[in-house]
Amino acid sequence: MSDMTPRDPRERGAVVRRKRALSVPIGFRPAPSDDELETTVLERWQGWGVLLLVFVALFIPLYFNFFENPRSNDAGLRQREESIKRGAAIFAQAKPGAHGFQAGCARCHGTYAGGGVVPGFKANAAAAATNYPAPSLTDVFKRQIVDAKKTPRDAYRFVYDTIAQGRPGTPMPTWGLGYGGPMNDQQIEDTINYLLSIQVGLPADVAKVIALHNEPGSFSRLITFAAAH
């Protein structure tokens, strides 16, 4: 009679596979009791909320001081640097075939804005033709801020209005689009930013305020101080 007693598979060298424990879906798991919801669960979430609030309260000021503020300043300086380049192109003597708008301010005010002469100018039809001296623009802000005792804002508005509206009785024409000229606000601002970059004779504190030579300052972010402000 044969031995029919079951034998341990390990004795025959067989591999035993363990059954995986079935994972219970979250929806079928027992929910916390009311006592747990009102104590341990609530307190745990309140603790995470406090930690998150502390993190946000610390992160935002640190991010602004160490990342956002420098990034914003750098972006403003880059924008103003590009504006200065556009303004220099607008100011330069018009060249045939050149790209972009050119006012050709250098024809009257000189290649480097140091002043010039407008030959044969007549204030009206009955006036005699004269050689009209065009003023230097490298010290226009010095004349307005230091000599005329105007604030940088008022000096900026004076230069802006002079370009936009022109000066009747002089060779200075109207350039502003709102007054019948060909230049929009951005082009006028670009021209002024170029003039700001070549100013001379200003005290150090004033130069800092008007962002001379593309330095950080009040005008470094292309702030518009038009006549309407």
Protein Blocks (a to p, Z undefined) as FASTA:
>chain_A
ZZfbdcdfklnopacdddddddddfklpccddfklmmmmmmmmmmmmmmmmmmmmmmmmm
mmmmmmmmmmmmmmmmmmmmmmmmmmmmmmpccdehiacjdehlmmmnojnlnapadehi
afbfkbccdddddddfklmmmmmmmmnopafklmmmmmmmmmmnopehiabdcfbfknop
abdfklmmmmmmmmmmmgghiafklmmmnopghiacfklnopacdfkZZ
